[in-house]
Amino acid sequence: MTVRVLLADDEALIRAGFRLVLRPEHDIELVGEAGDGANAVERALRLRPDVVVMDVRMPGIDGLEATRRILAQDPGIRVLILTTFGEDGDVYAGLRAGASGFLLKDSTPEDLVHAIRVVARGDALLGPATTRQVVAAWVRRPPVAHPEPAVTARLGARERAVVELVAAGATNAEIAAELSVTESTVKTHLARAQRKLGLRDRVHVVIWAYEVGLAGADRPPAAEPRR
């Protein structure tokens, strides 16, 4: 299956470099480009790409607001945010806007191609450098003492256990061993929890768990969320 990509960046040289990186990839097609956030929104909704590679810092509507507007109208589009910055605020805002990945511009071309493929298949991805900053920021946050019962009551006991272990950084294999179930069962519980909570992917499960108190500062999220 070919992954259709829209590239949004206000620097022409950056866009040219991305074209050179993506052109040799037989399973990735660059279907359009945008030089600012407004054009990114218009072209994403018109072209309906599988993945939008989105710069954060752009004139007018920035990449974070463009992400919110695109996903509000077409939640099926995946957004991979690229930036020269590794600021925690950008990471949180981007993920809460619905982005499925966050990668620094100084990542390698191989990292970019891998990230596009990861988010296109429905998984979530954070670059290693960005993830370290996210983990450090969560450790600095004051813990939530008790989760709201009304919030967590939507989850069954096994679904809650899986969410807690995901937020603790466990892989599916580790969760399966901890709960004495198969990895397929873990995926089923996690998928049900995501549907009940309206969460797009594993990264957003981790964020939700921290925000409602199912995870604490002494249990940081995984280095790179996986399915």
C-alpha positions in Angstrom: 0.0 0.0 0.0 1.3 3.5 -0.9 1.4 6.1 1.8 0.2 9.4 0.5 2.1 12.3 2.2 1.5 16.1 2.4 4.5 18.1 3.4 3.9 21.4 5.3 6.9 23.6 6.0 7.6 27.3 5.3 11.2 26.8 4.3 11.6 25.9 0.6 15.0 24.3 1.1 13.6 22.0 3.8 10.8 20.9 1.5 13.3 20.3 -1.3 15.4 18.2 1.1 12.3 16.2 2.2 11.4 15.5 -1.5 14.9 14.1 -2.1 14.5 11.8 1.0 11.1 10.6 0.1 11.5 10.2 -3.7 13.4 6.9 -3.7 10.8 5.3 -1.3 8.5 3.1 -3.5 5.8 2.9 -0.8 5.6 6.7 -0.1 4.1 9.2 -2.5 4.4 13.0 -1.9 1.0 14.3 -3.1 1.4 18.0 -2.2 3.2 20.7 -0.3 2.2 23.7 1.8 4.2 26.7 2.9 2.0 27.8 5.8 -0.6 26.5 8.2 -3.6 27.8 6.3 -2.5 26.1 3.1 -1.7 23.0 5.0 -5.3 22.8 6.3 -6.8 23.5 2.8 -4.6 21.0 1.0 -5.0 18.3 3.6 -8.8 18.5 3.5 -8.7 18.6 -0.3 -6.1 16.0 -1.0 -6.9 13.7 2.0 -3.3 12.4 2.4 -2.6 9.5 4.8 0.0 11.5 6.6 0.7 15.2 7.0 4.3 16.0 7.9 3.8 19.3 9.7 6.3 22.0 10.8 5.4 23.7 14.1 6.8 27.2 13.4 5.0 28.6 10.3 3.6 32.1 9.6 -0.1 32.8 10.2 -1.6 29.6 11.5 1.1 27.6 13.1 1.5 23.8 12.8 -0.3 23.0 16.1 -3.4 25.0 15.2 -3.3 23.5 11.6 -3.2 20.1 13.2 -6.2 20.8 15.4 -8.2 22.1 12.4 -7.3 19.2 10.1 -8.2 16.5 12.6 -11.4 18.2 13.7 -12.7 17.8 10.2 -10.9 14.5 9.2 -9.8 12.4 12.2 -8.5 9.7 9.8 -5.6 11.8 8.7 -2.4 11.2 10.6 -0.1 14.1 11.5 3.7 13.8 12.1 5.0 17.0 13.6 8.6 18.0 12.8 10.4 20.9 14.5 13.8 22.2 15.2 12.6 22.7 18.8 12.3 20.1 21.5 10.1 22.1 23.8 7.8 20.3 26.2 4.9 22.7 25.4 5.1 21.9 21.7 5.1 18.2 22.4 2.1 18.3 24.7 0.1 20.7 22.5 0.8 18.7 19.4 -0.2 15.4 21.0 -3.3 16.9 22.5 -4.2 18.3 19.1 -4.2 14.7 17.9 -0.8 14.4 16.3 0.4 10.8 16.0 4.2 11.5 16.0 6.8 14.1 17.0 10.2 14.1 15.4 13.0 16.7 15.6 14.3 18.1 12.3 17.9 17.0 13.1 16.7 13.4 12.9 18.2 11.3 10.1 16.4 10.7 6.8 15.9 7.1 7.8 14.2 8.3 11.0 11.8 10.4 8.9 10.9 7.6 6.5 10.4 5.2 9.5 8.2 7.7 11.3 6.0 8.2 8.3 5.5 4.5 8.0 4.8 4.1 11.7 2.1 6.7 11.9 0.6 5.7 8.6 -0.2 2.2 9.9 -2.0 3.6 12.9 0.8 3.5 15.5 2.2 6.4 17.4 5.8 7.6 17.6 8.0 10.0 19.5 11.6 10.6 18.6 14.0 9.4 21.3 15.3 12.9 22.1 11.8 14.3 22.4 10.7 11.3 24.5 13.4 11.9 27.1 12.2 15.5 27.5 8.6 14.3 27.9 9.6 11.8 30.6 11.6 14.4 32.4 8.7 16.9 32.3 6.3 14.3 33.7 8.7 13.5 36.6 8.6 17.2 37.5 4.8 17.4 37.5 3.0 17.1 40.9 1.3 13.7 41.1 -2.4 13.3 41.0 -3.2 11.5 44.3 -6.4 9.7 43.3 -8.0 9.2 39.9 -11.6 10.4 39.5 -13.9 7.4 39.9 -16.3 8.7 37.3 -13.5 9.0 34.7 -12.0 5.5 35.3 -15.3 3.7 35.8 -15.7 3.3 32.1 -12.9 0.8 32.1 -13.2 -2.8 33.1 -10.7 -4.2 35.6 -8.5 -5.8 32.9 -8.7 -2.7 30.7 -7.6 -0.5 33.6 -4.7 -2.9 34.4 -3.5 -2.8 30.8 -3.7 1.0 30.7 -1.8 1.3 34.0 1.0 -1.0 32.7 1.1 0.8 29.3 1.6 4.1 31.2 4.3 2.4 33.3 6.2 1.8 30.1 5.5 -1.9 29.7 5.5 -3.5 26.2 2.7 -5.8 25.1 4.8 -8.8 25.8 5.6 -7.6 29.3 2.0 -6.8 30.0 1.0 -10.3 28.8 3.5 -11.9 31.1 2.4 -9.7 34.1 -1.3 -10.5 33.6 -0.8 -14.1 32.4 -2.6 -13.6 29.1 -1.6 -13.6 25.4 -0.4 -10.5 23.6 -3.5 -10.7 21.4 -5.6 -10.3 24.5 -3.6 -7.3 25.7 -4.1 -5.7 22.3 -7.9 -6.4 22.6 -8.1 -4.8 26.1 -6.1 -1.8 24.9 -8.2 -1.3 21.8 -11.4 -1.4 23.9 -10.0 1.1 26.4 -9.0 3.4 23.6 -12.5 3.2 22.1 -14.2 3.8 25.5 -11.9 6.8 26.3 -11.9 8.2 22.7 -8.1 8.1 22.5 -6.3 7.8 19.2 -3.3 5.6 20.1 -0.9 4.4 22.7 0.8 7.7 23.3 -2.6 9.4 24.1 -3.4 6.5 26.5 -0.2 7.3 28.4 -1.0 11.0 28.6 -4.6 10.3 29.7 -3.3 7.9 32.4 -1.0 10.6 33.8 -3.6 13.3 33.7 -6.3 11.4 35.6 -3.8 9.9 38.1 -3.6 6.3 36.9 0.2 6.8 36.5 2.5 8.6 38.8 5.7 10.6 38.5 7.7 7.5 39.6 6.3 5.5 36.7 7.3 7.4 33.5 6.0 6.3 30.0 7.8 4.1 27.7 10.9 5.4 25.8 9.1 4.8 22.5 5.4 3.8 22.6 4.6 0.6 20.7 1.7 -1.5 19.8 
